[in-house]
Amino acid sequence: MLFHTIENWAKKLYNGLEVDVTKCTECGECEPKCPYKLPIISMLQKAQMDLRR
């Protein structure tokens, strides 16, 4: 039951973001700037699939 609550919380948080991540053009400009070397584009795509309304 806790997982379901966390999933709802994550979806609410994601859908309430001020930035619309669906407007990402996948230009790749952000990835070399990330100090953690994260695959930002693929992470945004996965988040969009998992957390959209």
C-alpha positions in Angstrom: 0.0 0.0 0.0 2.9 2.4 0.7 4.2 2.0 -2.9 0.8 3.1 -4.2 0.9 6.1 -2.0 4.4 7.0 -3.1 3.4 6.5 -6.8 0.5 8.9 -6.4 2.7 11.4 -4.6 5.4 11.2 -7.4 2.7 11.7 -10.1 1.3 14.7 -8.4 4.7 16.2 -7.9 5.7 15.5 -11.6 2.5 16.9 -13.0 2.8 20.0 -10.8 6.2 21.0 -12.2 6.5 24.6 -13.4 8.6 23.4 -16.3 6.9 21.4 -19.1 9.3 18.6 -19.7 7.3 17.5 -22.8 8.8 20.5 -24.6 12.3 18.9 -24.5 13.6 18.9 -28.0 16.3 16.3 -27.2 19.0 18.7 -28.5 21.4 17.2 -25.9 22.7 20.6 -24.7 21.9 19.7 -21.1 23.7 16.4 -20.8 27.4 17.6 -21.1 26.5 20.3 -18.5 25.3 17.9 -16.0 27.9 17.5 -13.2 26.6 14.0 -12.4 26.8 12.9 -16.1 23.2 11.7 -16.1 21.5 10.6 -19.3 18.9 13.4 -18.9 17.1 12.9 -22.2 16.4 9.2 -21.6 15.5 10.0 -17.9 12.9 12.6 -19.0 11.4 10.2 -21.6 11.1 7.5 -18.9 9.6 9.9 -16.4 7.1 11.1 -19.0 6.0 7.5 -19.7 5.8 6.5 -16.0 4.4 9.6 -14.4 2.2 11.4 -16.9 -1.4 11.8 -15.9 
